[in-house]
Amino acid sequence: MDATKGANNMKHPLINPESTHYQMIDGFESVERLEQMYTRTQMLAWACVTAMKYRMRIGNKDDSNKEAVKIRTYEDYYKYLATMTDSEYELSVVSRVKVLKPKIPKC
């Protein structure tokens, strides 16, 4: 299984290899750690609430087009999770953990 795709073979909407600002010191994206800590149901709620947060503040912080992209991204993440069963979600999380090689800083 591709490490950036879930069991449903959809690309993970929140993982972007080109962007490293959410990458942690061990090489994992912060959303991957969240997925290890929380159930699919909890992550579905988080995606829904986050999309709504961006909808409620649209035009008040960032450019409206930039906010619209964020809304779509979290709505896509919700759809990504919604197409999976709990077992598929757990499998996708475990498969990414095995594939990723932590980046340990050299002293």
C-alpha positions in Angstrom: 0.0 0.0 0.0 1.2 3.5 -0.9 2.0 5.3 2.3 0.1 8.4 1.2 -3.0 6.5 0.4 -5.6 4.9 2.7 -7.1 1.5 2.4 -9.7 3.1 0.1 -6.8 3.9 -2.3 -7.7 7.6 -2.1 -4.8 10.0 -1.6 -4.6 11.4 1.9 -5.7 15.0 1.5 -3.7 16.4 4.5 -0.3 14.8 3.7 1.7 16.9 1.2 5.3 15.8 0.7 6.1 19.2 -0.8 5.2 21.0 2.4 7.1 20.4 5.6 5.6 22.9 8.0 3.5 20.2 9.7 6.3 17.7 9.7 7.6 16.7 13.1 11.3 16.1 14.0 10.8 12.3 13.5 9.6 12.8 9.9 5.9 12.2 10.6 3.2 14.7 9.7 1.3 15.9 12.7 -1.9 14.5 11.3 -0.3 11.0 11.2 0.4 11.3 14.9 -3.2 12.4 15.5 -4.4 9.4 13.5 -2.4 7.1 15.8 -3.9 8.7 18.9 -7.6 9.1 17.8 -10.2 6.9 16.3 -11.7 7.3 12.8 -14.9 8.7 14.4 -12.9 11.2 16.4 -10.9 12.3 13.3 -14.2 12.6 11.3 -15.5 15.0 14.0 -12.2 16.9 13.9 -12.3 17.3 10.1 -15.9 18.5 10.2 -15.3 21.0 13.0 -12.1 22.3 11.3 -13.9 22.8 8.0 -16.7 24.6 9.8 -14.2 26.8 11.6 -12.7 28.0 8.3 -16.2 28.6 6.9 -17.1 30.7 9.9 -14.0 32.9 9.7 -13.8 33.2 5.9 -12.7 36.6 4.9 -11.7 37.6 8.4 -8.1 36.3 8.5 -6.5 35.1 5.3 -7.6 35.7 1.7 -11.0 34.2 1.0 -9.6 32.0 -1.8 -6.9 30.6 0.6 -9.6 29.9 3.2 -11.8 28.2 0.6 -8.9 25.8 -0.3 -8.6 25.0 3.4 -12.3 24.3 3.6 -12.2 22.0 0.6 -9.1 20.2 2.0 -10.8 19.4 5.3 -14.0 18.4 3.6 -11.9 16.1 1.3 -10.3 14.6 4.4 -13.7 14.0 5.9 -14.8 12.2 2.7 -11.5 10.2 2.7 -12.2 9.0 6.3 -15.9 8.4 5.6 -15.2 6.0 2.8 -13.3 3.7 5.2 -14.4 1.2 7.8 -12.8 1.4 11.2 -10.6 -1.6 10.3 -9.5 0.0 7.0 -8.6 3.2 8.9 -6.5 1.2 11.4 -4.8 -0.6 8.6 -3.9 2.6 6.8 -2.5 4.1 10.0 -0.4 1.0 10.7 0.8 0.7 7.1 2.1 4.3 7.1 3.9 3.9 10.4 5.8 0.8 9.0 6.7 2.6 5.8 7.9 5.9 7.3 11.5 6.0 8.4 12.0 8.5 11.2 14.5 11.2 10.7 16.6 11.4 13.7 18.8 14.5 13.9 22.6 13.9 14.1 24.3 15.3 17.2 
